[in-house]
C-alpha cells in the first residue's frame, strides 16, 4: 500500500510533518483532514508498483518545467483576477486553468499552470498543486486558496485574493512614485555637479596657476576635491555601491536589521510614509486571511513573513504568542509602539465585536488614503529642499571661482 508523506498545520498554526498509509492520494487527503490538519504538501513516498511509463511521464513533466526568470506581480495579479472571474461563472477549475494557459506567453507561469492542470487531473487539490511551485505561488497565496477549498467558497476567496493583491500592488506603486521624483532629480544634480568638478574646475585651476594668484581656502578646497574626482573618477560610482553593499551586509545581521527597521520609522519626512505602508500591509494581509477562513495563528505566521519590516515581524511574533496564551491582539500591538492609538483601538473593538477582519480592512483603507496625501505633500515638500541644495552647491562653486579673480583685480587696482 502506498505511503504518503505530508506537511500540514493544525488549528493552532503549528507545522506538522508525518506520513499516512492509504490506498490512494484522495484518501490520504481525507485522512489528513480527518485529524483536523490543513495539508500544504502531500507526496507519495513508497509504492509497491512503479511503472516505467509513470517514471517517464514525471521526468518529461520536470523537464518541461525548467524555465528561466521569475514571475512578477504584473503576471500573477491578472491571472488571479481572471481565474476569479471564471470561477464566478461556475466554470470547472481545470477548464478555467486551461483557458488561461492557452492565453499565456511561454514562461514560468505558463509552465506552472500546465503542471497544476496535470496535478489536478491526477487527484491533487488546487492548493497542493500550487504549493509545488513556490517560485510562482508563495505560501500566503497557497494558504488562502487552501482555506477557500476547505470552506467550499473558492470563487469568493479568489475574488478576495485578487482584490488584496491589486491593492497591495497599488500601494507599492505609490511608494515607488513618491521616491522616483526626488531620486531622479538628486541623481541628475549630482551628475551635473560631478561634470563641473571634473571638467570645468581644472581649467580654472590651470588659469589661476598661470596667473600666480594666491588661492583662498574655499577655492583651494574646491580644486582639491576636483583633482580627487578627476584622478579617482570611479569613486563617484564606487562609493555609493560600497555603501549599498555594506548596508546590505549589515542588514543580514538580525539585531542590526531590527535597529535599521526601527530607525526607518523615525526618518524625517519618509518615516511616516514607511510606517503607514508597513501597518497598511499588515492590516490588509491579516484581514484577507481571517476573512478567507484561515485560522488566526496560521494567518499570523503568514503575515510575519510579508510585512517587509523586522520590527513589525517582532510585533507579530508577540501577537502570535499572546493569542496562543488566550490573550488579545491589541495589547502586544500597543506595546510595539509601531501602530497609532487609533489602530490599536479599532483592533480592540474588532476583537470585542467579532468583526476583526472588517476593522483591519478599514484601517488599511484609511492608511492607503493617508499615503495618497503623504505622497502628494512629500513631492511638494522636497522640491524646495532640492532647489536649496542646488542653489548652495552652485553658489559655493561660483563664489570659490570668483574669489581669486576679485583678489587679482584688487591687487591690480592697488
Rosetta blueprint (number, residue, H / E / L):
1 X L
2 X L
3 X E
4 X E
5 X E
6 X E
7 X E
8 X E
9 X E
10 X L
11 X L
12 X L
13 X L
14 X L
15 X E
16 X E
17 X E
18 X E
19 X E
20 X E
21 X E
22 X L
23 X L
24 X L
25 X H
26 X H
27 X H
28 X H
29 X H
30 X H
31 X H
32 X H
33 X H
34 X H
35 X L
36 X L
37 X L
38 X E
39 X E
40 X E
41 X E
42 X E
43 X E
44 X E
45 X E
46 X E
47 X L
48 X L
49 X L
50 X L
51 X L
52 X H
53 X H
54 X H
55 X H
56 X H
57 X H
58 X H
59 X H
60 X H
61 X H
62 X H
63 X H
64 X H
65 X L
66 X L
67 X L
68 X L
69 X L
70 X L
71 X L
72 X L
73 X H
74 X H
75 X H
76 X H
77 X H
78 X H
79 X H
80 X H
81 X H
82 X H
83 X H
84 X H
85 X H
86 X H
87 X H
88 X H
89 X L
90 X L
91 X L
92 X L
93 X H
94 X H
95 X H
96 X H
97 X H
98 X H
99 X H
100 X H
101 X H
102 X H
103 X H
104 X L
105 X L
106 X L
107 X L
108 X H
109 X H
110 X H
111 X H
112 X H
113 X H
114 X H
115 X H
116 X H
117 X H
118 X H
119 X H
120 X H
121 X H
122 X L
123 X L
124 X L
125 X L
126 X H
127 X H
128 X H
129 X H
130 X H
131 X H
132 X L
133 X L
134 X L
135 X L
136 X L
137 X L
138 X L
139 X H
140 X H
141 X H
142 X H
143 X H
144 X H
145 X H
146 X H
147 X H
148 X H
149 X H
150 X H
151 X H
152 X L
153 X L
154 X H
155 X H
156 X H
157 X H
158 X H
159 X H
160 X H
161 X H
162 X H
163 X H
164 X H
165 X H
166 X H
167 X H
168 X H
169 X H
170 X H
171 X H
172 X H
173 X H
174 X H
175 X H
176 X H
177 X H
178 X H
179 X H
180 X H
181 X H
182 X H
183 X H
184 X H
185 X H
186 X H
187 X H
188 X H
189 X H
190 X H
191 X H
192 X H
193 X H
194 X H
195 X H
196 X H
197 X H
198 X H
199 X H
200 X H
201 X H
202 X H
203 X H
204 X H
205 X H
206 X H
207 X H
208 X H
209 X H
210 X H
211 X H
212 X L
213 X L
214 X L
215 X L
216 X L
217 X H
218 X H
219 X H
220 X H
221 X H
222 X H
223 X H
224 X H
225 X H
226 X H
227 X H
228 X H
229 X H
230 X H
231 X H
232 X L
233 X L
234 X L
235 X H
236 X H
237 X H
238 X H
239 X H
240 X H
241 X H
242 X H
243 X H
244 X H
245 X H
246 X H
247 X H
248 X H
249 X H
250 X H
251 X H
252 X L
253 X L
254 X H
255 X H
256 X H
257 X H
258 X H
259 X H
260 X H
261 X H
262 X H
263 X H
264 X H
265 X L
266 X L
267 X L
268 X L
269 X L
270 X H
271 X H
272 X H
273 X H
274 X H
275 X H
276 X H
277 X H
278 X H
279 X H
280 X H
281 X H
282 X H
283 X H
284 X H
285 X H
286 X H
287 X H
288 X H
289 X H
290 X H
291 X H
292 X L
293 X L
294 X L
295 X L
296 X H
297 X H
298 X H
299 X H
300 X H
301 X H
302 X H
303 X H
304 X H
305 X L
306 X L
307 X L
308 X L
309 X L
310 X H
311 X H
312 X H
313 X H
314 X H
315 X H
316 X H
317 X H
318 X H
319 X H
320 X H
321 X H
322 X H
323 X H
324 X H
325 X L
326 X L
327 X L
328 X L
329 X L
330 X H
331 X H
332 X H
333 X H
334 X H
335 X H
336 X H
337 X L
338 X L
339 X L
340 X L
341 X H
342 X H
343 X H
344 X H
345 X H
346 X H
347 X H
348 X H
349 X H
350 X H
351 X H
352 X H
353 X H
354 X L
355 X L
356 X H
357 X H
358 X H
359 X H
360 X H
361 X H
362 X H
363 X H
364 X H
365 X H
366 X H
367 X H
368 X H
369 X H
370 X H
371 X H
372 X H
373 X H
374 X H
375 X H
376 X H
377 X H
378 X H
379 X H
380 X H
381 X H
382 X H
383 X H
384 X H
385 X H
386 X H
387 X H
388 X H
389 X H
390 X H
391 X H
392 X H
393 X H
394 X H
395 X H
396 X H
397 X H
398 X H
399 X H
400 X H
401 X H
402 X H
403 X H
404 X H
405 X H
406 X H
407 X H
408 X H
409 X H
410 X H
411 X H
412 X H
413 X H
414 X L
